[in-house]
Amino acid sequence: KISLCNNLRQYGIPFTLTPGVPAFAAAAAAVGRELTVPEVAQSVVLTRVPGRASRMPEGERLAAFAATGATLVIHLAIHAIDKIVEQLTPFYGADCPAVVIERASWPDQRIVRGVLSDVAGRLAAQPIERTAVILIGRALAAEDFRESALYDPDYRRRFRGGASRAEENSA
């Protein structure tokens, strides 16, 4: 966005920036799932795949991200779903949830739910060509999990229950 803004300024084109909901957040809301779940996945990686417009930095490969077990949010990559499935299945397993959200938060939004082993076939039956976000990770199907202690009324911290900094550091 910064380079776009710089280009617009360079050519004297007036513009405004309008804050909104990022696509990954709209996609998570559309499927009604949290992207992080305690002891399942506590990180979210927002990424894409290499394309004609630009390559990915050497260290930013899907396999490297997948090795962490983080929830992946893959933008601009619906055309590469077969390659994505091939690269991620060894890390997440064939039964890992995979959800594609087309035009998240728009009136014509569409959701295709599956797992890594069948999501490409589901997309073949219900083609999506553009403006889609791919969500992949175990957090998308987590049902029985321990709630975060941050929301537990008995969890005492400096601002909740008066634990001192010394008590916090010793915990």
Contact map, one row per residue, 1 for C-alpha under 8 A:
111110000000000000000000000000000000000000000000000000000000000000000000000000000000000000000000000000000000000000000000000000000000000000000000000000000000000000000000000
111111000000000000000000000000000000000000000000000000000000000000000000000000000000000000000000000000000000000000000000000000000000000000000000000000000000000000000000000
111111100000000000000000000000000000000000000000000000000000000000000000000000000000000000000000000000000000000000000000000000000000000000000000000000000000000000000000000
111111110000000000000000000000000000000000000000000000000000000000000000000000000000000000000000000000000000000000000000000000000000000000000000000000000000000000000000000
111111111000000000000000000000000000000000000000000000000000000000000000000000000000000000000000000000000000000000000000000000000000000000000000000000000000000000000000000
011111111100000000000000000000000000000000000000000000000000000000000000000000000000000000000000000000000000000000000000000000000000000000000000000000000000000000000000000
001111111110000000000000000000000000000000000000000000000000000000000000000000000000000000000000000000000000000000000000000000000000000000000000000000000000000000000000000
000111111111111000000000000000000000000000000000000000000000000000000000000000000000000000000000000000000000000000000000000000000000000000000000000000000000000000000000000
000011111111110000000000000000000000000000000000000000000000000000000000000000000000000000000000000000000000000000000000000000000000000000000000000000000000000000000000000
000001111111100000000000000000000000000000000000000000000000000000000000000000000000000000000000000000000000000000000000000000000000000000000000000000000000000000000000000
000000111111100000000000000000000000000000000000000000000000000000000000000000000000000000000000000000000000000000000000000000000000000000000000000000000000000000000000000
000000011111110000000000000000000000000000000000000000000000000000000000000000000000000000000000000000000000000000000000000000000000000000000000000000000000000000000000000
000000011111111000000000000000000000000000000000000000000000000000000000000000000000000000000000000000000000000000000000000000000000000000000000000000000000000000000000000
000000011001111100000000000000000000000000000000000000000000000000000000000000000000000000000000000000000000000000000000000000000000000000000000000000000000000000000000000
000000010000111110000000000000000000000000000000000000000000000000000000000000000000000000000000000000000000000000000000000000000000000000000000000000000000000000000000000
000000000000011111000000000000000000000000000000000000000000000000000000000000000000000000000000000000000000000000000000000000000000000000000000000000000000000000000000000
000000000000001111100000000000000000000000000000000000000000000000000000000000000000000000000000000000000000000000000000000000000000000000000000000000000000000000000000000
000000000000000111110000000000000000000000000000000000000000000000000000000000000000000000000000000000000000000000000000000000000000000000000000000000000000000000000000000
000000000000000011111000000000000000000000000000000000000000000000000000000000000000000000000000000000000000000000000000000000000000000000000000000000000000000000000000000
000000000000000001111100000000000000000000000000000000000000000000000000000000000000000000000000000000000000000000000000000000000000000000000000000000000000000000000000000
000000000000000000111110110000000000000000000000000000000000000000000000000000000000000000000000000000000000000000000000000000000000000000000000000000000000000000000000000
000000000000000000011111110000000000000000000000000000000000000000000000000000000000000000000000000000000000000000000000000000000000000000000000000000000000000000000000000
000000000000000000001111111000000000000000000000000000000000000000000000000000000000000000000000000000010000000000000000000000000000100000000000000000000000000000000000000
000000000000000000000111111100000000000000000100000000000000000000000000100000000000000000000000000000000000000000000000000000000000100000000000000000000000000000000000000
000000000000000000001111111110000000000000000000000000000000000000000000000000000000000000000000000000000000000000000000000000000000000000000000000000000000000000000000000
000000000000000000001111111111000000000000000000000000000000000000000000000000000000000000000000000000011000000000000000000000000000000000000000000000000000000000000000000
000000000000000000000011111111100000000000000000000000000000000000000000000000000000000000000000000010011000000000000000000000000000100000000000000000000000000000000000000
000000000000000000000001111111111110000000000000000000000000000000000000000000000000000000000000000000000000000000000000000000000000000000000000000000000000000000000000000
000000000000000000000000111111111000000000000000000000000000000000000000000000000000000000000000000000000000000000000000000000000000000000000000000000000000000000000000000
000000000000000000000000011111110000000000000000000000000000000000000000000000000000000000000000000010011000000000000000000000000000000000000000000000000000000000000000000
000000000000000000000000001111111000000000000000000000000000000000000000000000000000000000000000000000000000001000000000000000000000000000000000000000000000000000000000000
000000000000000000000000000111111100000000000000000000000000000000000000000000000000000000000000000000000000000000000000000000000000000000000000000000000000000000000000000
000000000000000000000000000110111110000000000000000000000000000000000000000000000000000000000000000000000000000000000000000000000000000000111000000000000000000000000000000
000000000000000000000000000100011111100000000000000000000000000000000000000000000000000000000000000000000000000000000000000000000000000000110000000000000000000000000000000
000000000000000000000000000100001111100010110000000000000000000000000010000000000000000000000000000000000000000000000000000000000000000000110000000000000000000000000000000
000000000000000000000000000000000111110111110000000000000000000000000010000000000000000000000000000000000000000000000000000000000000000000100000000000000000000000000000000
000000000000000000000000000000000111111111000000000000000000000000000000000000000000000000000000000000000000000000000000000000000000000000100100101000000000000000000000000
000000000000000000000000000000000001111111000000000000000000000000000000000000000000000000000000000000000000000000000000000000000000000000000000111100000000000000000000000
000000000000000000000000000000000000111111000000000000000000000000000000000000000000000000000000000000000000000000000000000000000000000000000000110000000000000000000000000
000000000000000000000000000000000001111111000000000000000000000000000000000000000000000000000000000000000000000000000000000000000000000001100100000000000000000000000000000
000000000000000000000000000000000011111111110000000000000000000000001110000000000000000000000000000000000000000000000000000000000000000011100000000000000000000000000000000
000000000000000000000000000000000001111111110000000000000000000000000110000000000000000000000000000000000000000000000000000000000000000000000000000000000000000000000000000
000000000000000000000000000000000011000011111000000000000000000000000110000000000000000000000000000000000000000000000000000000000000000000000000000000000000000000000000000
000000000000000000000000000000000011000011111100000000000000000000000111100000000000000000000000000000000000000000000000000000000000000000000000000000000000000000000000000
000000000000000000000000000000000000000000111110000000000000000010000111100000000000000000000000000000000000000000000000000000000000000000000000000000000000000000000000000
000000000000000000000001000000000000000000011111000000000000000000000001111000000000000000000000000000000000000000000000000000000000000000000000000000000000000000000000000
000000000000000000000000000000000000000000001111100000000000000000000001111000000000000000000000000000000000000000000000000000000000000000000000000000000000000000000000000
000000000000000000000000000000000000000000000111110000000000000000000000111110000000000000000000000000000000000000000000000000000000000000000000000000000000000000000000000
000000000000000000000000000000000000000000000011111000010000110000000000011110010000000000000000000000000000000000000000000000000000000000000000000000000000000000000000000
000000000000000000000000000000000000000000000001111101110000000000000000000000000000000000000000000000000000000000000000000000000000000000000000000000000000000000000000000
000000000000000000000000000000000000000000000000111111100000000000000000000000000000000000000000000000000000000000000000000000000000000000000000000000000000000000000000000
000000000000000000000000000000000000000000000000011111100000000000000000000000000000000000000000000000000000000000000000000000000000000000000000000000000000000000000000000
000000000000000000000000000000000000000000000000001111100000000000000000000000000000000000000000000000000000000000000000000000000000000000000000000000000000000000000000000
000000000000000000000000000000000000000000000000011111110000000000000000000000000000000000000000000000000000000000000000000000000000000000000000000000000000000000000000000
000000000000000000000000000000000000000000000000011111111000000000000000000000000000000000000000000000000000000000000000000000000000000000000000000000000000000000000000000
000000000000000000000000000000000000000000000000110001111101100000000000000000000000000000000000000000000000000000000000000000000000000000000000000000000000000000000000000
000000000000000000000000000000000000000000000000000000111111100000000000000000000000000000000000000000000000000000000000000000000000000000000000000000000000000000000000000
000000000000000000000000000000000000000000000000000000011111100000000000000000000000000000000000000000000000000000000000000000000000000000000000000000000000000000000000000
000000000000000000000000000000000000000000000000000000001111100100000000000000000000000000000000000000000000000000000000000000000000000000000000000000000000000000000000000
000000000000000000000000000000000000000000000000000000011111110110000000000000000000000000000000000000000000000000000000000000000000000000000000000000000000000000000000000
000000000000000000000000000000000000000000000000100000011111111110000000000000000000000000000000000000000000000000000000000000000000000000000000000000000000000000000000000
000000000000000000000000000000000000000000000000100000000001111111000000000000000001001100000000000000000000000000000000000000000000000000000000000000000000000000000000000
000000000000000000000000000000000000000000000000000000000000111111100000000000000000001100100000000000000000000000000000000000000000000000000000000000000000000000000000000
000000000000000000000000000000000000000000000000000000000011111111110000000000000000000000000000000000000000000000000000000000000000000000000000000000000000000000000000000
000000000000000000000000000000000000000000001000000000000001111111111101000000000000000000000000000000000000000000000000000000000000000000000000000000000000000000000000000
000000000000000000000000000000000000000000000000000000000000011111111101000000000000000100110000000000000000000000000000000000000000000000000000000000000000000000000000000
000000000000000000000000000000000000000000000000000000000000001111111100000000000000000000100000000000000000000000000000000000000000000000000000000000000000000000000000000
000000000000000000000000000000000000000000000000000000000000000111111100000000000000000000000000000000000000000000000000000000000000000000000000000000000000000000000000000
000000000000000000000000000000000000000010000000000000000000000011111110000000000000000000110000000000000000000000000000000000000000000010000000000000000000000000000000000
000000000000000000000000000000000000000011111000000000000000000011111111000000000000000000000000000000000000000000000000000000000000000010000000000000000000000000000000000
000000000000000000000000000000000011000011111000000000000000000000001111100000000000000000000000000000000000000000000000000000000000001111100000000000000000000000000000000
000000000000000000000000000000000000000000011110000000000000000011000111110000000000000000000000000000000000000000000000000000000000011110000000000000000000000000000000000
000000000000000000000001000000000000000000011111000000000000000000000011111000000000000000000000000000000000000000000000000000000000111100000000000000000000000000000000000
000000000000000000000000000000000000000000000111100000000000000000000001111110000000000000000000000000000000000000000000000000000000111000000000000000000000000000000000000
000000000000000000000000000000000000000000000111100000000000000000000000111111000000000000000000000000000000000000000000000000000001110000000000000000000000000000000000000
000000000000000000000000000000000000000000000001100000000000000000000000011111100000000000000000000000000000000000000000000000000111100000000000000000000000000000000000000
000000000000000000000000000000000000000000000001100000000000000000000000011111111000000000000000000000000000000000000000000000000001110000000000000000000000000000000000000
000000000000000000000000000000000000000000000000000000000000000000000000001111111000000000000000000000000000000000000000000000011101110000000000000000000000000000000000000
000000000000000000000000000000000000000000000000000000000000000000000000000111111000000000000000000000000000000000000000000000001000000000000000000000000000000000000000000
000000000000000000000000000000000000000000000000100000000000000000000000000011111111000000000000000000000000000000000000000000000000000000000000000000000000000000000000000
000000000000000000000000000000000000000000000000000000000000000000000000000011111111100000000000000000000000000000000001000000000000000000000000000000000000000000000000000
000000000000000000000000000000000000000000000000000000000000000000000000000000011111110000000000000000000000000000000001000000000000000000000000000000000000000000000000000
000000000000000000000000000000000000000000000000000000000000000000000000000000011111111000000000000000000000000000000000000000000000000000000000000000000000000000000000000
000000000000000000000000000000000000000000000000000000000000010000000000000000011111111100000000000000000000000000000000000000000000000000000000000000000000000000000000000
000000000000000000000000000000000000000000000000000000000000000000000000000000001111111110000000000000000000000000011001000000000000000000000000000000000000000000000000000
000000000000000000000000000000000000000000000000000000000000000000000000000000000111111111000000000000000000000000000000000000000000000000000000000000000000000000000000000
000000000000000000000000000000000000000000000000000000000000011000000000000000000011111111000000000000000000000000000000000000000000000000000000000000000000000000000000000
000000000000000000000000000000000000000000000000000000000000011001000000000000000001111111111000000000000000000000010000000000000000000000000000000000000000000000000000000
000000000000000000000000000000000000000000000000000000000000000000000000000000000000111111111101000000000000000000011000000000000000000000000000000000000000000000000000000
000000000000000000000000000000000000000000000000000000000000000000000000000000000000011111111100000000000000000000000000000000000000000000000000000000000000000000000000000
000000000000000000000000000000000000000000000000000000000000001001101000000000000000000111111000000000000000000000000000000000000000000000000000000000000000000000000000000
000000000000000000000000000000000000000000000000000000000000000001001000000000000000000111111111000000000000000000000000000000000000000011000000000000000000000000000000000
000000000000000000000000000000000000000000000000000000000000000000000000000000000000000111111111000000000000000000010000000000000000000000000000000000000000000000000000000
000000000000000000000000000000000000000000000000000000000000000000000000000000000000000011011111000000000000000000111000000000000000000000000000000000000000000000000000000
000000000000000000000000000000000000000000000000000000000000000000000000000000000000000000011111100000000000000000111000000000000000000000000000000000000000000000000000000
000000000000000000000000000000000000000000000000000000000000000000000000000000000000000010011111110000000000000000110000000000000000000111000000000000000000000000000000000
000000000000000000000000000000000000000000000000000000000000000000000000000000000000000000000011111000000000000011110000000000000000000111011000000000000000000000000000000
000000000000000000000000000000000000000000000000000000000000000000000000000000000000000000000001111100000000000011110010000000000000011110010000000000000000000000000000000
000000000000000000000000000000000000000000000000000000000000000000000000000000000000000000000000111110000000001111100010000000000000011100000000000000000000000000000000000
000000000000000000000000000000000000000000000000000000000000000000000000000000000000000000000000011111000000001110000000000000000001111000000000000000000000000000000000000
000000000000000000000000001001000000000000000000000000000000000000000000000000000000000000000000001111110000111100000000000000000001110000000000000000000000000000000000000
000000000000000000000000000000000000000000000000000000000000000000000000000000000000000000000000000111110000111000000000000000010111100000000000000000000000000000000000000
000000000000000000000000000000000000000000000000000000000000000000000000000000000000000000000000000011111101110000000000000000000011000000000000000000000000000000000000000
000000000000000000000010011001000000000000000000000000000000000000000000000000000000000000000000000011111100110000000000000000000001100000000000000000000000000000000000000
000000000000000000000000011001000000000000000000000000000000000000000000000000000000000000000000000000111110100000000000000000000000000000000000000000000000000000000000000
000000000000000000000000000000000000000000000000000000000000000000000000000000000000000000000000000000111111100000000000000000000000000000000000000000000000000000000000000
000000000000000000000000000000000000000000000000000000000000000000000000000000000000000000000000000000001111100000000000000000000000000000000000000000000000000000000000000
000000000000000000000000000000000000000000000000000000000000000000000000000000000000000000000000000000100111110000000000000000000000000000000000000000000000000000000000000
000000000000000000000000000000000000000000000000000000000000000000000000000000000000000000000000000011111111111000000000000000000000000000000000000000000000000000000000000
000000000000000000000000000000000000000000000000000000000000000000000000000000000000000000000000000011110001111100000000000000000000000000000000000000000000000000000000000
000000000000000000000000000000100000000000000000000000000000000000000000000000000000000000000000001111000000111110000000000000000000000000000000000000000000000000000000000
000000000000000000000000000000000000000000000000000000000000000000000000000000000000000000000000001110000000011111000010011001000000000000000000000000000000000000000000000
000000000000000000000000000000000000000000000000000000000000000000000000000000000000000000000000111100000000001111100010000000000000000000000000000000000000000000000000000
000000000000000000000000000000000000000000000000000000000000000000000000000000000000000000000000111000000000000111111110010000000000000000000000000000000000000000000000000
000000000000000000000000000000000000000000000000000000000000000000000000000000000000000000000111111000000000000011111110000000000000000000000000000000000000000000000000000
000000000000000000000000000000000000000000000000000000000000000000000000000000000000100110001111110000000000000001111111000000000000000000000000000000000000000000000000000
000000000000000000000000000000000000000000000000000000000000000000000000000000000000100010000110000000000000000001111111000000000000000000000000000000000000000000000000000
000000000000000000000000000000000000000000000000000000000000000000000000000000000000000000000000000000000000000001111111110000000000000000000000000000000000000000000000000
000000000000000000000000000000000000000000000000000000000000000000000000000000000000000000000000011000000000000111111111111000000000000000000000000000000000000000000000000
000000000000000000000000000000000000000000000000000000000000000000000000000000001100100000000000000000000000000000011111111100000000000000000000000000000000000000000000000
000000000000000000000000000000000000000000000000000000000000000000000000000000000000000000000000000000000000000000000111111110000000000000000000000000000000000000000000000
000000000000000000000000000000000000000000000000000000000000000000000000000000000000000000000000000000000000000101000111111111000000000000000000000000000000000000000000000
000000000000000000000000000000000000000000000000000000000000000000000000000000000000000000000000000000000000000100000011111111110000000000000000000000000000000000000000000
000000000000000000000000000000000000000000000000000000000000000000000000000000000000000000000000000000000000000000000001111111100000000000000000000000000000000000000000000
000000000000000000000000000000000000000000000000000000000000000000000000000000000000000000000000000000000000000000000000111111100000000000000000000000000000000000000000000
000000000000000000000000000000000000000000000000000000000000000000000000000000000000000000000000000000000000000100000000011111110000000000000000000000000000000000000000000
000000000000000000000000000000000000000000000000000000000000000000000000000000000000000000000000000000000000000000000000001111111000000000000000000000000000000000000000000
000000000000000000000000000000000000000000000000000000000000000000000000000001000000000000000000000001000000000000000000001001111101000000000000000000000000000000000000000
000000000000000000000000000000000000000000000000000000000000000000000000000001100000000000000000000000000000000000000000000000111111000000000000000000000000000000000000000
000000000000000000000000000000000000000000000000000000000000000000000000000101000000000000000000000001000000000000000000000000011111000000000000000000000000000000000000000
000000000000000000000000000000000000000000000000000000000000000000000000000100000000000000000000000001100000000000000000000000001111100000000000000000000000000000000000000
000000000000000000000000000000000000000000000000000000000000000000000000001111000000000000000000000111110000000000000000000000011111110000000000000000000000000000000000000
000000000000000000000011001000000000000000000000000000000000000000000000111111000000000000000000000111010000000000000000000000000011111000000000000000000000000000000000000
000000000000000000000000000000000000000000000000000000000000000000000001111011000000000000000000011110000000000000000000000000000001111100000000000000000000000000000000000
000000000000000000000000000000000000000000000000000000000000000000000011110000000000000000000000011100000000000000000000000000000000111110000000000000000000000000000000000
000000000000000000000000000000000000000000000000000000000000000000000011100000000000000000000001111000000000000000000000000000000000011111010000000000000000000000000000000
000000000000000000000000000000000000000010000000000000000000000000001111000000000000000000010001110000000000000000000000000000000000001111110000000000000000000000000000000
000000000000000000000000000000000000000110000000000000000000000000000010000000000000000000010001100000000000000000000000000000000000000111111100000000000000000000000000000
000000000000000000000000000000001111100110000000000000000000000000000010000000000000000000000000000000000000000000000000000000000000000011111100000000000000000000000000000
000000000000000000000000000000001110000000000000000000000000000000000000000000000000000000000000110000000000000000000000000000000000000111111100000000000000000000000000000
000000000000000000000000000000001000000000000000000000000000000000000000000000000000000000000000100000000000000000000000000000000000000001111110000000000000000000000000000
000000000000000000000000000000000000100100000000000000000000000000000000000000000000000000000000000000000000000000000000000000000000000001111111100000000000000000000000000
000000000000000000000000000000000000000000000000000000000000000000000000000000000000000000000000000000000000000000000000000000000000000000001111100000000000000000000000000
000000000000000000000000000000000000000000000000000000000000000000000000000000000000000000000000000000000000000000000000000000000000000000000111110000000000000000000000000
000000000000000000000000000000000000111000000000000000000000000000000000000000000000000000000000000000000000000000000000000000000000000000000111111000000000000000000000000
000000000000000000000000000000000000011000000000000000000000000000000000000000000000000000000000000000000000000000000000000000000000000000000001111100000000000000000000000
000000000000000000000000000000000000110000000000000000000000000000000000000000000000000000000000000000000000000000000000000000000000000000000000111110110000000000000000000
000000000000000000000000000000000000010000000000000000000000000000000000000000000000000000000000000000000000000000000000000000000000000000000000011111110000000000000000000
000000000000000000000000000000000000000000000000000000000000000000000000000000000000000000000000000000000000000000000000000000000000000000000000001111110010000000000000000
000000000000000000000000000000000000000000000000000000000000000000000000000000000000000000000000000000000000000000000000000000000000000000000000000111110010000000000000000
000000000000000000000000000000000000000000000000000000000000000000000000000000000000000000000000000000000000000000000000000000000000000000000000001111111010000000000000000
000000000000000000000000000000000000000000000000000000000000000000000000000000000000000000000000000000000000000000000000000000000000000000000000001111111110000000000000000
000000000000000000000000000000000000000000000000000000000000000000000000000000000000000000000000000000000000000000000000000000000000000000000000000000111111000000000000000
000000000000000000000000000000000000000000000000000000000000000000000000000000000000000000000000000000000000000000000000000000000000000000000000000000011111000000000000000
000000000000000000000000000000000000000000000000000000000000000000000000000000000000000000000000000000000000000000000000000000000000000000000000000011111111100100000000000
000000000000000000000000000000000000000000000000000000000000000000000000000000000000000000000000000000000000000000000000000000000000000000000000000000001111111111100000000
000000000000000000000000000000000000000000000000000000000000000000000000000000000000000000000000000000000000000000000000000000000000000000000000000000000011111111110001000
000000000000000000000000000000000000000000000000000000000000000000000000000000000000000000000000000000000000000000000000000000000000000000000000000000000001111111111001000
000000000000000000000000000000000000000000000000000000000000000000000000000000000000000000000000000000000000000000000000000000000000000000000000000000000001111111100000000
000000000000000000000000000000000000000000000000000000000000000000000000000000000000000000000000000000000000000000000000000000000000000000000000000000000011111111100000000
000000000000000000000000000000000000000000000000000000000000000000000000000000000000000000000000000000000000000000000000000000000000000000000000000000000001111111100000000
000000000000000000000000000000000000000000000000000000000000000000000000000000000000000000000000000000000000000000000000000000000000000000000000000000000001111111110000000
000000000000000000000000000000000000000000000000000000000000000000000000000000000000000000000000000000000000000000000000000000000000000000000000000000000001111111111011000
000000000000000000000000000000000000000000000000000000000000000000000000000000000000000000000000000000000000000000000000000000000000000000000000000000000000110001111111000
000000000000000000000000000000000000000000000000000000000000000000000000000000000000000000000000000000000000000000000000000000000000000000000000000000000000010000111111100
000000000000000000000000000000000000000000000000000000000000000000000000000000000000000000000000000000000000000000000000000000000000000000000000000000000000000000011111110
000000000000000000000000000000000000000000000000000000000000000000000000000000000000000000000000000000000000000000000000000000000000000000000000000000000000000000111111111
000000000000000000000000000000000000000000000000000000000000000000000000000000000000000000000000000000000000000000000000000000000000000000000000000000000000110000111111111
000000000000000000000000000000000000000000000000000000000000000000000000000000000000000000000000000000000000000000000000000000000000000000000000000000000000000000001111111
000000000000000000000000000000000000000000000000000000000000000000000000000000000000000000000000000000000000000000000000000000000000000000000000000000000000000000000111111
000000000000000000000000000000000000000000000000000000000000000000000000000000000000000000000000000000000000000000000000000000000000000000000000000000000000000000000011111
